[in-house]
Amino acid sequence: MCFGTFFDSIKAEYNKLHDDMKNLNIAVRSLFKKGRHNGMKIVSLSVGLSVALVLIAKIYFEQSYDTFYPDADRIYRLTESFVTADGSGDFPQVPGAVASGMKAEVPGIEEATRLTYIAGEGTTFKTPEKERYFADYILMADSNVFDVLQRPILLGNPREVLARPWYAMISRSLAEKMGGIDAVNGIQITPDDMPGMKLTIGGVFEDIPENSHLRFDMLVSMNGMNEWSRTNWVGNDRYLSYVRLSPGVSPESLKPAIHEMTLRHIDQEEMQKAGVELDFFMKPMLEMHSGSSDVENMMMMLAVLAFALLFTAVMNYILIAISSIVNRTKEVAVHKSYGASEGNIYSMIMSETFVHMMISLLLAIFIIFLCQDVIEDLLGVSVANLLLSKGAWLLLMICAVVFLLTGYVPGFLFARIPVASAFRNFRESKRVWKLGLLFLQFIAAGLLVTLLMNVIRQHQFMIHDDPGYAYDRLAYCNIAGLDSTNRSKVSQELMRMPEVEMVSTAYALPLSGMSGNNISLPGSEEQLFNVADQYWVGNGYLELMEIPVIEGRSFTENVAVSYEIMVNRAFVEKIQMYANWPDGPIGKQIFITGHDQGENVNAMSGGYYTICGVYENYRIGSLARLDDRPSV
């Protein structure tokens, strides 16, 4: 009896599998059958899937930033909070002594490390054989950096390599470009921007993944940095500092100890004279990227867009399938006449949907990889990292949900067709739910059109917005590695070219982010406000950029040393809150930090400069990251 039941169950499973395979075979053979609009259904579904899956993968990718680090939930970035007469704010970099001070004086901190940028994206360097390579971001780092930000080490010991001044470790991908991991050991390189710096490669680390808020191709020993910079407590806040807390320790529990450390090392009387209150706190590393308001807003927009696209694609499929009910009524009724149950009809429709879904998915993948260059440009991440990451399971779940929806609704309707329809015309008189589905589809389509119009308006705004300076016909190149004599020679050679109208030099272009320094008035130690400091420009810079001088004059040109300074309109409006200058700013002196004029160089050193002119406000930074500080 038991054997009979066992064989009966096997036979039932075999028959079910046989029926499923037969349904799949019929579904494949009916792909091009007239009146079913299968091509339209597949194309609509594939386009919706291709875009929606990429957007959903992008959302998951953005939320996964820095999760690859071991103990990422215990790693925090040190942040500086300040209060001045100009207001309050936070800054994600701190002075050099803060991280090591916390490690030594604050219980509950397991490890602390520092990094600081010395070169940016696309920095070129050469080997003794005159071969040139480029690295994306070069940072100085403490020798324990990989104890906190752990990455697999492929060559060398970071504790030893990064303890030696002017020794460096590079990423695996950079090492492979230079001949291989073992081949780079001991090679001496020279960055083009810093011709006096000779770096010796002593180690290789595994590449930093794309979903990291801090990416770099090269780390240089921090011991090459000036000692005062590494040990100061106020100003020179250039260091990216990270700490790893002991298990069970919260940042809130460490606030009293951090405050006491600050009081011990920072002269509160001097800070009070300067009108500054300074403190430090910890920000979770996992929130450095995904916790920013810009990323959160972007994720919300992408989620809405992905849902609208996917919903529209699913509704298109369902409505097209429903529209063929009248044409397929007799076919379904005949199946029922020969004994097919509602379950058999469901199976038949689900098999058709499965075939359509597989073809749509393959077509969607083809579209994605066909447009991968465009996707990478728009989203800033490679397609491989989007689709082949841990988020792939989420995409598969979404595909499964789409399959169930597109199969269940038509299957339910087809299964309700009566047997009598084989002998008479069938009419579906209930139209309310159909109109409801169509209404929902129109809402989704309207949402997509609205989003598209907003994108077009934003694009037009960015194209036609006036930054306040002329960028048409403007070309530039980085010559930071040249001294003033060679820069002058380059400018002279360029001016000899008939195609060149004007030439000038500048510390940085307006589209870049500027460093900040503080302003004081003569006779007062109080620091009034922070400015976007453009440091220096060459002869004719304002004229070349077509930036109008609205008061006073431009710089005195062709002088070896100048103590003249120009400020923008916003600076004049700002300083009127603190200075009584009834006859205007021209000829007045100001003190600005970061511009040392003496021998005692330290983080808060600066100098007195005389305002010679006022230029019109112009945009510093981008529209997305606008720097609205007064500028000098």
VOGU-3710 file (C-alpha; in Angstrom, 3 decimals, decimal comma):
1> mcfgtffdsi> 0,000/0,000/0,000  2,870/2,337/0,886  4,693/1,496/-2,344  1,495/2,207/-4,316  1,098/5,636/-2,721  4,781/6,398/-3,332  4,586/5,503/-7,022  1,292/7,397/-7,384  2,945/10,549/-6,016  5,893/10,111/-8,376
11> kaeynklhdd> 3,502/9,648/-11,283  1,539/12,766/-10,289  4,732/14,842/-10,108  5,844/13,473/-13,471  2,499/14,332/-15,062  2,661/17,837/-13,579  6,184/18,338/-14,897  5,110/16,974/-18,278  2,175/19,405/-18,395  4,436/22,318/-17,430
21> mknlniavrs> 6,934/21,449/-20,152  4,105/21,131/-22,656  2,749/24,542/-21,631  6,211/26,071/-22,022  6,534/24,498/-25,468  3,138/25,893/-26,480  4,092/29,324/-25,095  7,286/29,397/-27,163  5,462/28,297/-30,335  2,774/30,960/-29,841
31> lfkkgrhngm> 5,209/33,861/-29,477  4,458/35,154/-32,965  0,807/34,154/-33,043  -1,429/36,835/-34,502  -3,612/38,857/-32,141  -1,628/38,249/-28,966  0,659/41,306/-29,223  3,489/39,380/-27,576  6,150/41,562/-29,166  4,599/44,691/-27,693
41> kivslsvgls> 4,357/43,077/-24,254  7,975/41,895/-24,295  9,417/45,205/-25,522  7,396/47,224/-22,991  8,432/44,953/-20,133  12,099/44,813/-21,147  12,470/48,595/-21,402  10,782/49,106/-18,039  12,893/46,386/-16,422  16,178/47,667/-17,855
51> valvliakiy> 15,765/51,197/-16,487  14,059/50,250/-13,220  16,595/47,546/-12,333  19,500/49,933/-12,917  17,881/52,592/-10,714  17,077/50,095/-7,953  20,628/48,733/-8,115  21,916/52,313/-7,811  19,762/52,856/-4,702  21,128/49,689/-3,091
61> feqsydtfyp> 24,676/50,628/-4,088  24,402/54,070/-2,490  23,107/52,547/0,734  25,989/50,041/0,837  28,767/52,648/1,086  31,659/51,611/3,383  29,922/48,419/4,548  32,830/46,357/3,179  35,098/47,487/6,043  35,291/45,048/8,989
71> dadriyrlte> 33,704/46,589/12,108  32,381/49,451/9,973  29,703/50,147/12,584  32,439/50,969/15,136  34,417/53,346/12,900  33,777/57,089/13,204  35,056/60,191/11,431  36,197/63,019/13,696  34,377/66,253/12,970  35,023/69,782/14,160
81> sfvtadgsgd> 32,193/71,963/15,429  32,705/75,701/15,777  30,835/78,803/16,857  31,973/82,268/15,720  30,482/85,716/15,509  29,476/84,756/11,977  27,489/81,706/13,108  28,097/78,023/13,782  28,877/74,984/11,690  30,649/71,665/11,324
91> fpqvpgavas> 33,738/70,734/9,353  34,684/67,101/8,564  38,429/67,680/9,065  40,391/68,363/12,235  43,875/69,560/13,285  46,739/67,094/13,358  46,938/66,368/17,083  43,280/65,524/17,667  43,221/61,872/16,554  46,381/60,837/18,403
101> gmkaevpgie> 45,254/62,869/21,424  41,964/60,996/21,578  43,729/57,643/21,314  45,985/58,566/24,238  43,500/60,342/26,505  39,968/59,103/25,796  39,157/55,611/27,145  37,042/53,496/24,818  38,933/54,348/21,623  40,711/51,259/20,300
111> eatrltyiag> 42,568/52,889/17,436  42,903/56,255/15,725  44,473/57,248/12,419  44,856/60,260/10,116  45,005/60,936/6,397  45,403/64,138/4,396  45,212/64,870/0,672  48,346/65,947/-1,175  47,196/65,289/-4,776  43,846/64,900/-6,498
121> egttfktpek> 42,212/62,925/-9,268  44,313/62,054/-12,307  47,661/62,993/-10,732  50,481/61,986/-13,070  53,896/60,765/-11,969  56,966/59,318/-13,647  59,462/56,554/-12,929  63,265/56,733/-13,398  62,697/55,177/-16,847  60,561/58,254/-17,738
131> eryfadyilm> 57,410/56,145/-17,926  54,313/58,072/-16,887  51,298/56,787/-14,954  48,431/58,456/-13,164  46,872/57,926/-9,756  43,467/59,031/-8,517  44,103/60,778/-5,207  47,330/60,600/-3,228  47,082/60,939/0,543  49,521/60,988/3,417
141> adsnvfdvlq> 48,584/58,481/6,110  49,661/57,173/9,486  51,337/53,772/9,602  48,290/52,281/11,364  45,803/53,392/8,698  45,018/49,809/7,659  44,368/48,846/11,283  41,305/51,095/11,164  40,385/51,101/7,447  41,272/47,472/6,834
151> rpillgnpre> 42,153/46,277/3,328  44,023/43,135/2,219  47,768/43,843/1,964  49,373/42,250/-1,111  52,941/43,470/-0,619  54,874/44,974/2,284  54,039/45,747/5,898  52,116/49,039/6,274  53,418/49,499/9,823  56,964/49,540/8,448
161> vlarpwyami> 56,459/51,132/5,018  54,320/54,062/6,187  56,646/54,700/9,130  59,461/55,690/6,742  59,326/59,263/5,375  58,567/59,496/1,649  57,723/55,806/1,313  54,436/54,917/-0,322  51,940/52,103/-0,817  49,887/51,862/-4,007
171> srslaekmgg> 46,696/50,082/-5,066  46,667/46,725/-6,828  45,271/48,167/-10,088  48,000/50,827/-10,195  50,688/48,222/-9,456  49,430/46,032/-12,315  49,635/48,978/-14,714  53,246/49,498/-13,635  54,277/45,907/-14,317  52,907/43,793/-11,499
181> idavngiqit> 52,721/43,624/-7,724  56,227/42,238/-7,178  57,791/44,424/-9,883  56,904/47,760/-8,244  58,711/47,137/-4,958  61,453/49,735/-4,483  60,600/51,830/-7,560  61,133/55,554/-7,028  58,515/57,857/-8,528  58,100/61,629/-8,838
191> pddmpgmklt> 54,672/63,336/-9,079  54,580/65,890/-11,901  52,871/68,418/-9,613  55,611/68,042/-6,969  58,930/67,635/-8,812  60,927/67,922/-5,596  59,168/64,962/-3,988  60,783/61,545/-4,482  58,584/58,658/-3,345  59,680/55,036/-2,966
201> iggvfedipe> 57,046/52,321/-3,411  57,242/49,808/-0,568  53,867/48,067/-0,582  50,629/47,267/-2,394  47,085/47,162/-0,998  43,872/45,821/-2,491  41,832/48,381/-4,455  39,350/50,530/-2,576  35,839/49,573/-3,820  33,695/52,075/-5,666
211> nshlrfdmlv> 31,216/52,261/-2,791  33,658/54,027/-0,495  33,416/57,667/0,593  37,228/57,775/0,692  39,053/56,447/-2,375  42,750/56,636/-3,164  45,407/54,975/-5,296  48,433/55,896/-3,204  49,277/56,448/0,453  52,462/58,265/1,504
221> smngmnewsr> 54,022/58,151/4,964  52,661/60,849/7,268  56,165/61,263/8,708  57,047/63,411/5,704  54,653/66,103/6,955  55,967/69,017/9,054  55,936/68,172/12,764  54,005/71,307/13,752  51,262/70,326/11,311  50,975/66,863/12,854
231> tnwvgndryl> 50,943/68,104/16,440  48,880/71,310/16,396  45,496/71,565/18,115  44,046/74,712/16,506  43,845/75,578/12,816  45,398/73,679/9,918  42,317/71,465/10,084  43,255/69,441/7,020  43,272/65,926/8,487  40,712/63,218/7,791
241> syvrlspgvs> 40,769/61,470/11,166  39,105/58,154/11,999  38,702/56,263/15,261  37,497/52,750/16,025  35,595/52,405/19,275  35,774/49,430/21,602  32,788/47,043/21,409  29,822/48,379/23,348  31,138/51,957/23,549  28,910/54,733/22,172
251> peslkpaihe> 30,091/58,169/20,969  27,733/59,869/23,437  29,492/58,247/26,388  32,822/59,753/25,262  31,656/63,364/24,952  32,733/64,424/28,488  36,224/62,945/28,024  36,586/64,606/24,604  35,520/67,966/26,036  38,031/67,660/28,894
261> mtlrhidqee> 40,764/66,823/26,374  39,846/69,943/24,393  40,065/72,138/27,498  43,495/70,730/28,373  45,104/71,352/25,002  43,370/74,436/23,581  43,945/77,831/25,203  40,411/78,937/25,982  41,450/82,556/26,656  42,978/82,849/23,193
271> mqkagveldf> 39,892/81,251/21,650  37,667/83,678/23,539  39,711/86,634/22,276  39,333/85,288/18,744  35,588/84,906/19,303  35,678/81,188/18,549  34,280/78,172/20,403  35,735/74,869/19,231  34,837/71,268/19,996  35,050/67,843/18,361
281> fmkpmlemhs> 32,577/65,016/17,910  32,271/61,723/16,048  30,208/60,969/12,970  29,531/57,327/11,975  31,543/56,382/8,917  28,504/54,559/7,509  26,699/57,923/7,355  29,502/59,858/5,673  27,943/59,212/2,264  24,530/57,609/2,617
291> gssdvenmmm> 23,558/59,919/5,489  24,028/63,159/3,548  20,894/65,074/2,593  21,904/65,190/-1,087  22,155/61,399/-1,263  18,897/60,899/0,634  17,040/63,241/-1,740  18,577/61,518/-4,755  17,552/58,101/-3,414  13,976/59,266/-2,957
301> mlavlafall> 13,798/60,597/-6,515  15,331/57,427/-7,957  12,929/55,252/-5,953  9,903/57,195/-7,212  11,168/57,039/-10,792  11,958/53,309/-10,588  8,523/52,535/-9,137  6,747/54,610/-11,787  8,655/52,927/-14,627  8,154/49,429/-13,254
311> ftavmnyili> 4,492/50,047/-12,499  3,907/51,411/-16,001  5,649/48,419/-17,592  3,612/45,940/-15,514  0,342/47,732/-16,248  1,169/47,824/-19,960  1,728/44,077/-19,943  -1,461/43,337/-17,997  -3,657/45,626/-20,105  -2,278/44,251/-23,381
321> aissivnrtk> -2,866/40,710/-22,100  -6,418/41,583/-21,035  -7,137/43,175/-24,417  -6,653/39,762/-26,046  -9,323/38,084/-23,879  -11,993/38,327/-26,583  -9,689/36,777/-29,200  -8,698/33,906/-26,891  -12,117/33,151/-25,351  -12,923/30,171/-27,571
331> evavhksyga> -9,405/28,757/-27,149  -9,702/28,759/-23,351  -13,286/27,438/-23,454  -12,227/24,532/-25,687  -9,462/23,670/-23,202  -12,077/23,574/-20,454  -14,385/21,444/-22,637  -11,645/18,810/-22,771  -11,372/18,755/-18,983  -8,888/21,535/-18,224
341> segniysmim> -9,378/22,940/-14,735  -8,855/26,538/-13,617  -5,462/25,414/-12,312  -4,529/24,169/-15,778  -5,526/27,526/-17,285  -3,462/29,319/-14,636  -0,503/27,088/-15,472  -0,874/27,820/-19,176  -0,962/31,611/-18,665  1,886/31,516/-16,126
351> setfvhmmis> 3,991/29,522/-18,614  3,391/32,177/-21,258  4,298/34,902/-18,766  7,447/32,994/-17,743  8,622/32,800/-21,363  7,856/36,491/-21,907  9,600/37,378/-18,639  12,764/35,446/-19,527  12,954/37,046/-22,972  12,278/40,499/-21,479
361> lllaifiifl> 14,952/39,966/-18,836  17,534/38,877/-21,411  16,628/41,846/-23,599  16,846/44,174/-20,564  20,333/42,862/-19,717  21,346/43,350/-23,353  20,068/46,956/-23,280  21,908/47,642/-20,009  25,263/46,381/-21,271  24,720/48,065/-24,642
371> cqdviedllg> 24,300/51,387/-22,825  26,826/50,735/-20,051  29,029/53,704/-20,976  26,057/56,074/-20,753  24,955/54,480/-17,469  28,433/54,853/-15,967  28,573/58,520/-17,022  25,135/59,287/-15,576  25,325/57,259/-12,359  29,058/57,399/-11,686
381> vsvanlllsk> 29,446/53,663/-11,077  30,259/50,713/-13,322  27,455/48,411/-14,484  29,339/45,381/-13,135  29,351/46,833/-9,615  25,684/47,744/-9,905  24,355/44,376/-11,056  26,926/41,882/-9,777  27,078/43,060/-6,171  25,298/41,701/-3,106
391> gawlllmica> 22,255/43,652/-4,263  21,677/41,135/-7,070  19,335/39,164/-4,803  17,121/42,237/-4,460  16,895/42,568/-8,251  15,955/38,888/-8,547  13,210/39,350/-5,951  11,820/42,310/-7,888  11,834/40,258/-11,090  9,959/37,494/-9,235
401> vvflltgyvp> 7,322/39,980/-8,020  6,915/41,360/-11,551  6,519/37,808/-12,873  3,818/36,959/-10,312  1,883/40,169/-10,994  2,014/39,896/-14,776  1,032/36,231/-14,595  -1,564/36,211/-11,827  -3,903/38,979/-13,040  -4,317/37,704/-16,650
411> gflfaripva> -4,430/34,102/-15,356  -7,239/34,956/-12,948  -9,293/36,550/-15,735  -8,706/33,771/-18,264  -9,565/31,086/-15,694  -13,017/32,687/-15,212  -14,010/32,287/-18,876  -17,049/29,901/-18,955  -17,147/26,693/-21,034  -20,237/27,970/-22,880
421> safrnfresk> -18,055/30,547/-24,597  -16,933/27,792/-26,957  -20,411/27,828/-28,520  -21,425/31,499/-28,320  -19,829/34,921/-28,348  -18,359/36,033/-25,023  -18,588/39,589/-23,773  -16,942/41,012/-20,705  -19,417/43,581/-19,460  -17,642/44,649/-16,249
431> rvwklgllfl> -15,551/47,609/-17,345  -15,034/49,516/-14,076  -11,926/47,632/-12,947  -10,429/47,923/-16,452  -10,932/51,661/-16,418  -9,401/51,703/-12,937  -6,259/49,960/-14,192  -6,083/52,332/-17,148  -6,501/55,299/-14,790  -3,583/54,093/-12,648
441> qfiaagllvt> -1,465/53,721/-15,758  -2,269/57,278/-16,820  -1,242/58,494/-13,346  2,107/56,683/-13,637  2,633/58,031/-17,149  1,764/61,541/-15,964  4,283/61,227/-13,142  6,986/60,192/-15,601  6,177/63,102/-17,909  6,290/65,515/-14,947
451> llmnvirqhq> 9,668/64,175/-13,831  10,947/64,428/-17,393  9,835/68,055/-17,638  11,597/68,851/-14,355  14,798/67,220/-15,594  14,604/69,205/-18,844  14,068/72,453/-16,920  16,996/71,704/-14,606  19,191/70,911/-17,600  18,204/74,140/-19,328
461> fmihddpgya> 18,836/76,087/-16,111  22,329/74,611/-15,764  23,176/75,330/-19,407  21,949/78,930/-19,434  22,848/79,957/-15,870  25,368/82,795/-15,689  28,179/81,993/-13,210  29,454/85,565/-13,281  32,579/84,809/-15,306  33,235/83,951/-18,951
471> ydrlaycnia> 33,899/80,285/-19,671  33,293/80,286/-23,418  36,538/79,712/-25,349  38,325/79,164/-22,034  40,911/76,371/-21,856  43,139/75,456/-18,934  45,810/73,004/-17,852  47,417/72,142/-14,531  50,982/73,433/-14,158  51,250/73,161/-10,381
481> gldstnrskv> 54,581/71,364/-10,719  56,294/74,391/-12,288  58,001/77,184/-10,383  57,207/80,853/-11,032  60,004/81,233/-13,613  58,814/78,308/-15,716  55,185/79,367/-15,361  56,159/82,749/-16,794  57,942/81,070/-19,712  54,892/78,910/-20,460
491> sqelmrmpev> 52,646/81,988/-20,443  54,982/83,850/-22,802  55,119/80,927/-25,226  51,345/80,617/-25,239  50,925/84,327/-25,958  53,073/83,928/-29,070  50,480/81,566/-30,538  48,087/83,391/-32,908  45,133/81,298/-31,681  45,557/82,522/-28,088
501> emvstayalp> 43,903/85,810/-27,115  44,887/86,085/-23,431  46,838/84,053/-20,858  46,813/84,176/-17,073  47,382/81,902/-14,093  45,479/81,165/-10,894  45,808/79,047/-7,777  42,459/77,369/-8,587  39,528/77,812/-10,948  36,174/79,107/-9,647
511> lsgmsgnnis> 34,487/75,793/-10,416  36,685/74,146/-7,770  36,025/74,252/-4,064  38,171/76,816/-2,232  40,032/76,583/1,049  38,840/78,720/3,925  40,674/81,294/6,028  39,499/83,695/8,714  39,330/87,492/8,643  40,260/89,866/11,481
521> lpgseeqlfn> 40,579/93,638/11,741  43,814/95,418/12,751  44,150/95,752/16,525  41,753/92,888/17,249  42,367/89,174/17,665  38,714/88,296/17,094  38,192/86,255/13,956  35,097/87,687/12,311  34,163/85,276/9,539  35,498/82,695/7,135
531> vadqywvgng> 36,108/83,425/3,451  36,612/81,368/0,302  40,309/82,051/-0,197  41,454/81,937/-3,834  45,036/82,707/-2,734  46,683/84,211/-5,822  46,053/85,011/-9,482  48,326/86,123/-12,293  48,413/89,256/-14,421  45,183/90,018/-16,250
541> ylelmeipvi> 43,162/87,269/-14,558  40,025/89,331/-13,916  40,097/90,747/-17,445  40,515/87,283/-18,966  37,613/85,896/-16,919  35,553/89,050/-17,668  34,923/89,643/-13,966  34,115/93,357/-13,499  35,944/95,487/-10,934  33,197/97,582/-9,337
551> egrsftenva> 35,344/99,665/-6,979  39,018/100,558/-6,795  41,431/98,859/-9,180  42,995/95,520/-9,967  46,352/94,356/-8,596  49,627/96,114/-9,303  51,187/93,768/-11,832  54,749/92,523/-12,335  55,877/92,908/-8,715  57,864/90,277/-6,821
561> vsyeimvnra> 55,961/90,576/-3,527  52,521/92,121/-3,107  50,434/92,793/-0,004  47,398/93,908/-1,974  44,161/91,992/-1,780  40,904/92,150/-3,709  37,541/91,226/-2,222  34,097/90,627/-3,679  30,893/92,599/-3,121  29,644/90,034/-0,576
571> fvekiqmyan> 32,818/90,565/1,481  32,199/94,315/1,665  28,581/93,768/2,716  29,683/91,251/5,344  32,470/93,295/6,920  30,197/96,330/7,291  28,641/94,410/10,189  31,956/94,685/12,083  33,877/97,677/10,656  32,954/101,345/10,368
581> wpdgpigkqi> 34,242/102,280/6,912  32,128/105,261/5,793  34,468/106,029/2,891  34,473/102,444/1,599  36,869/99,492/1,774  39,585/100,755/-0,604  42,877/101,282/1,195  41,739/99,521/4,367  43,792/96,775/5,984  42,547/93,346/7,002
591> fitghdqgen> 44,249/90,370/8,631  43,778/86,964/7,005  44,967/83,645/8,402  46,899/81,194/6,259  49,105/83,870/4,635  52,236/83,989/6,751  54,502/87,026/6,349  57,054/86,151/9,030  59,269/83,396/10,295  56,973/81,854/12,921
601> vnamsggyyt> 54,919/79,572/10,716  52,041/77,870/12,470  48,448/76,929/11,844  47,034/80,336/12,745  49,737/82,490/11,166  48,620/85,121/8,734  49,309/88,591/7,470  47,964/92,092/6,927  46,822/93,002/3,420  45,495/96,222/1,928
611> icgvyenyri> 42,276/96,148/-0,086  42,965/97,621/-3,529  39,744/96,712/-5,299  36,313/95,114/-5,162  35,108/92,702/-7,837  31,571/91,611/-8,587  30,242/88,422/-7,003  30,661/85,302/-9,110  29,922/81,671/-8,457  32,519/79,596/-6,651
621> gslarlddrp> 31,905/75,869/-6,826  29,128/74,222/-8,810  25,366/74,664/-8,738  25,145/71,447/-6,749  27,901/72,460/-4,291  27,726/76,237/-4,201  30,206/78,036/-1,951  28,292/81,080/-0,727  31,030/82,492/1,528  32,525/85,921/0,761
631> sv> 35,650/85,509/-1,337  39,086/87,115/-1,560
//
